[in-house]
Amino acid sequence: MNKNKTLVIIGAGGHGLVVADCALSLGYYNNIIFLDDCLDKLNANSHWQVSGPTANWVNYRENADFIVAIGSNTIRAKLIAQLVAKQCHLATLIHPTAFVSQHSSISYGVVIFANAVVNIGARIDEGCIINTAATIDHDCHIQAYCHISPGVNIAGGVKVGKLSWLGIGSAVVEYITIAPNTQSGAGAVITKSTQSNQLYMGVPALPVRSLI
Ligand SMILES: CC(C)(COP(=O)(O)OP(=O)(O)OC[C@H]1O[C@@H](n2cnc3c(N)ncnc32)[C@H](O)[C@@H]1OP(=O)(O)O)[C@@H](O)C(=O)NCCC(=O)NCCS
């Protein structure tokens, strides 16, 4: 295994720090470069220096892996599409304490954090965040650019539409379909398939407002 690789992390906020920690725990990146458009603020608070604005990614495209560490699903999607169009290599980062079934499939640009579980038959499409201690059970399909927040539990056979954000501690019952761009509030329990572009809250979760 090549242990002399550079990882360029785009986005140096709190999520970016967790991404960097995850990458270092894997032992094959010896150089972490942060790019972010808010240089001054982030350099004062971060464990790592921010090397430059996002546009500086072009300086690293030949030799580095890239990961986009921006919580906004739409911004992350846009940046990943730009990097892929320029033939940059998008990393997939899986923390060593996560369990990811060898019979699952994980696409590029995905991060899976500590103590997460991805069970047999699950499919995680590009650019998803599977956050700390989230569980994705058998045969789920998490479409591109979703954020599955810490402590979310998704039962078997659920499809989560692209750009959805399930809030911290949400639970989803088996074999339902979460429509694209669904958001759930912290602790929501989703018991029925959802309509797209809606925020759901509560137990059982109900739509409370449109996101567009
Ligand atoms: C649901 C959510 C998006 C609503 O945010 P918001 O529109 O700014 O709502 P507010 O904070 O103004 O709260 C509005 C009301 O909803 C209530 N509320 C907020 N979140 C709630 C939730 N998850 N479940 C039930 N009620 C909630 C508030 O207590 C408040 O009630 P009140 O009017 O009686 O005082 C947000 O509270 C939330 O749960 N975000 C998820 C955060 C998360 O998962 N972060 C993980 C990052 S890794």
Ligand as a Chemical Component Dictionary entry (heavy atoms), coordinates in Angstrom:
data_LIG
# 
_chem_comp.id                   LIG 
_chem_comp.type                 NON-POLYMER 
_chem_comp.pdbx_formal_charge   0 
_chem_comp.three_letter_code    LIG 
# 
loop_
_chem_comp_atom.comp_id 
_chem_comp_atom.atom_id 
_chem_comp_atom.alt_atom_id 
_chem_comp_atom.type_symbol 
_chem_comp_atom.charge 
_chem_comp_atom.model_Cartn_x 
_chem_comp_atom.model_Cartn_y 
_chem_comp_atom.model_Cartn_z 
_chem_comp_atom.pdbx_ordinal 
LIG C1  C1  C 0 -35.749 20.183 12.057 1  
LIG C2  C2  C 0 -34.759 21.315 11.942 2  
LIG C3  C3  C 0 -34.126 21.338 10.557 3  
LIG C4  C4  C 0 -35.592 22.593 12.145 4  
LIG O1  O1  O 0 -34.757 23.697 12.136 5  
LIG P1  P1  P 0 -35.433 25.157 12.164 6  
LIG O2  O2  O 0 -36.352 25.309 11.004 7  
LIG O3  O3  O 0 -34.306 26.144 12.308 8  
LIG O4  O4  O 0 -36.348 25.116 13.432 9  
LIG P2  P2  P 0 -36.244 25.907 14.797 10 
LIG O5  O5  O 0 -34.951 25.602 15.504 11 
LIG O6  O6  O 0 -36.559 27.352 14.515 12 
LIG O7  O7  O 0 -37.420 25.275 15.616 13 
LIG C5  C5  C 0 -38.780 25.475 15.262 14 
LIG C6  C6  C 0 -39.644 24.657 16.217 15 
LIG O8  O8  O 0 -39.485 23.264 15.909 16 
LIG C7  C7  C 0 -38.995 22.560 17.054 17 
LIG N1  N1  N 0 -38.038 21.582 16.559 18 
LIG C8  C8  C 0 -36.828 21.807 15.997 19 
LIG N2  N2  N 0 -36.256 20.655 15.621 20 
LIG C9  C9  C 0 -37.108 19.681 15.953 21 
LIG C10 C10 C 0 -37.059 18.275 15.812 22 
LIG N3  N3  N 0 -36.003 17.674 15.254 23 
LIG N4  N4  N 0 -38.112 17.558 16.242 24 
LIG C11 C11 C 0 -39.185 18.168 16.809 25 
LIG N5  N5  N 0 -39.286 19.512 16.975 26 
LIG C12 C12 C 0 -38.251 20.254 16.539 27 
LIG C13 C13 C 0 -38.342 23.617 17.931 28 
LIG O9  O9  O 0 -38.295 23.222 19.277 29 
LIG C14 C14 C 0 -39.252 24.791 17.686 30 
LIG O10 O10 O 0 -40.425 24.624 18.430 31 
LIG P3  P3  P 0 -41.228 25.901 19.062 32 
LIG O11 O11 O 0 -41.668 26.708 17.864 33 
LIG O12 O12 O 0 -42.342 25.269 19.808 34 
LIG O13 O13 O 0 -40.244 26.619 19.902 35 
LIG C15 C15 C 0 -33.634 21.224 12.989 36 
LIG O14 O14 O 0 -34.101 21.503 14.289 37 
LIG C16 C16 C 0 -33.010 19.840 13.023 38 
LIG O15 O15 O 0 -33.509 18.900 13.647 39 
LIG N6  N6  N 0 -31.865 19.721 12.306 40 
LIG C17 C17 C 0 -31.102 18.501 12.224 41 
LIG C18 C18 C 0 -29.668 18.821 12.611 42 
LIG C19 C19 C 0 -28.749 17.654 12.403 43 
LIG O16 O16 O 0 -29.141 16.538 12.206 44 
LIG N7  N7  N 0 -27.470 17.911 12.428 45 
LIG C20 C20 C 0 -26.488 16.873 12.185 46 
LIG C21 C21 C 0 -25.245 17.481 11.629 47 
LIG S1  S1  S 0 -23.979 16.300 11.408 48 
# 
loop_
_chem_comp_bond.comp_id 
_chem_comp_bond.atom_id_1 
_chem_comp_bond.atom_id_2 
_chem_comp_bond.value_order 
_chem_comp_bond.pdbx_ordinal 
LIG C1  C2  SING 1  
LIG C2  C3  SING 2  
LIG C2  C4  SING 3  
LIG C2  C15 SING 4  
LIG C4  O1  SING 5  
LIG O1  P1  SING 6  
LIG P1  O2  DOUB 7  
LIG P1  O3  SING 8  
LIG P1  O4  SING 9  
LIG O4  P2  SING 10 
LIG P2  O5  DOUB 11 
LIG P2  O6  SING 12 
LIG P2  O7  SING 13 
LIG O7  C5  SING 14 
LIG C5  C6  SING 15 
LIG C6  O8  SING 16 
LIG C6  C14 SING 17 
LIG O8  C7  SING 18 
LIG C7  N1  SING 19 
LIG C7  C13 SING 20 
LIG N1  C8  SING 21 
LIG N1  C12 SING 22 
LIG C8  N2  DOUB 23 
LIG N2  C9  SING 24 
LIG C9  C10 SING 25 
LIG C9  C12 DOUB 26 
LIG C10 N3  SING 27 
LIG C10 N4  DOUB 28 
LIG N4  C11 SING 29 
LIG C11 N5  DOUB 30 
LIG N5  C12 SING 31 
LIG C13 O9  SING 32 
LIG C13 C14 SING 33 
LIG C14 O10 SING 34 
LIG O10 P3  SING 35 
LIG P3  O11 DOUB 36 
LIG P3  O12 SING 37 
LIG P3  O13 SING 38 
LIG C15 O14 SING 39 
LIG C15 C16 SING 40 
LIG C16 O15 DOUB 41 
LIG C16 N6  SING 42 
LIG N6  C17 SING 43 
LIG C17 C18 SING 44 
LIG C18 C19 SING 45 
LIG C19 O16 DOUB 46 
LIG C19 N7  SING 47 
LIG N7  C20 SING 48 
LIG C20 C21 SING 49 
LIG C21 S1  SING 50 
# 
